[in-house]
Amino acid sequence: DGKIYDAYVIYPKSHTNEANFVEYFVYQIMPDILENKYGYKLCIYGRDIYPGEDTASAIEKKMQKSRRLIILLTHQLINCKEHAYDQHLALYNALIQNNTKVILLEMETIGTYEKLHESLRYIINQQGTVKWKKEDTAHPQSYNSKFWKQVRYHMPLRLKTS
């Protein structure tokens, strides 16, 4: 299909204490489970898109080469306006061009979805979110947990290569 990545990961990019777990999750836990354990290829900003590149075009190209978009929903992502380019581009590609499926990972209890962008609310109404629970935090690398099973359900089918 011409795609290089199984998923492009969108997460809040910040240097605050609240973001520490999210960044640890994005850079350590997700690659450990989805790439090392299950053989998926993720595109993660800061790891696969480098500072100094033309960020906007690099993000767009990487998204076009991805089969899924994984968006980590946090209060910080919802309330942050400055890093919203990749989120808006992702939602445009998913909803308007309809060529990319979105996986929403609710990393903290969001409560009502009223503050969310209308397109995110639409996706939640269509397919829901995969919720990260407090007990998942105690054993984040437990690849057999309900959370990881739900994530893998939404990921593209892995073809066995012989």
N, C-alpha and C positions, 0 to 999 in steps of 0.2 A: 504493500500500500504506500510505499515511499516514506513511511514514518520512521524516525530514528528512536524516539522515546515512547515509552508506554504511558507516561504521565508527566505533565508540567506542574510543579508545585507552587502554589501561591500562598504566602504566609505574611504576617506582619513583620516588617523589617525594622527593628528598633534596638536600642542599646539600653533599655530599661530592665529592671529586675524581673518584671512580669514576663518579659520576652525570653528570659533565659531558658525556661522549660520548652517553649515553643521552638526556639532555635536548636536546642539539644535534640528535640523530637525530629526536626527536619533534617539536621545534619548527621545525626547518629542513629536514632531508632528506626526511622523510615528506611534509610538505605540498608541497615543491617537486616531488617525483616524483608522488605519488598525486593531489594536487589540481591543481597547475599543469600537469603533463604529461598526466595521464590523466583529469582532470575529476571525480574522486571528491570527496566532501565528508566530512571527518573531524571528529569531536568530540574535542577535546583539553582535558583539565582544565588550568586556568590560562590557557587561551586562550578557550575557549568556556564554561567554568564559572568564575565569578569568585569570588575570596575575598569573604566577606561574605554570599554567597547561602546559603540553607539547603542546605548541601552534600549531605546525604544525599538529600533529595528532588530536588535538581537532577540529581545523578548518576543516580538512578533514572529520571527523566523523559527524560534524554538517551539513556540506554541503550535505553529502550523505543522511542525514535524512531530507533534505529540498526539497520541491516540485519546488521551483523557486529560482533564484538568482537575487537579486536586486543590480545593480551596480550604484552608484551615480557618474556620470561623472562630474569632475571638473578639472580645469587646474592643481590643486595640485595632483590629482590622476594620471593624464596623465604624469606629469613630475617627479613624485616620483618613485624611483626605490627600496627603501629599504622596503616598505610595499607591495611589489607586489606579495608575495607568494599566498595569498588568491585569488587575481585576476587571476593569471596564473592557479591555480588549478581549479578555477571556470570555466574558459574558456575551459580548457582541458575536464572537466566533461561535459560541455554543448556541445562542438563541436565534440570531439573524442568519448566519451562514449555515447553521445547523449541522456542522461537520465534526463537532467535538462534544463528547459527553462530559458532564461535570460530576465530580464526586465531592460532596460537602462533608467535611469532618468538623463536627462541633466539639472544639477542644475545651470549652468551658460552657457552663449553662448560660445560654443567651437570654432565656426567658421569652418574652414576646418578641416576635420578629418585626415589629413595626419600624424600628430604626434601620432595618436592612434595605438595601437597594431593591426596587420593585422586581428586577430580574432575578435576584437571589430568592426573594419570596416566591416567585413563580416556580423556580426549580425545587424549592422546599415543598411546595404544594404538589408538584408532580412526582417527586421521588423521595422526599424526606432527607434526613441527614444521618450520618453515622456518628453516634455520640461516644465521646471519650469519657469514661467514668472514673471516679476517684480510685476505685480498686485497680483500674488499668495502670494508674500511675505507680502503684506499688510494684508491679511486675510488667513494665512497658515492653520488654522483649519476649513476653509470652506469646509466641506466634500462633498458638492454638486458641487464643481468646476470641470471644464473640466479636470484639471490635475488629481484629485483623481478618477474621472470616468474612465479615461484612465488607470490608475494604476490598478484599480479593474478589468477592462476588461482583463488584462494580468495575473491577479492572478488566482489561482485554484478556481474552483467552490466550494462554501461553502455548505456543506451538512447540512440540518436542522436535528437536533437531537431532538427526542421527549421523 
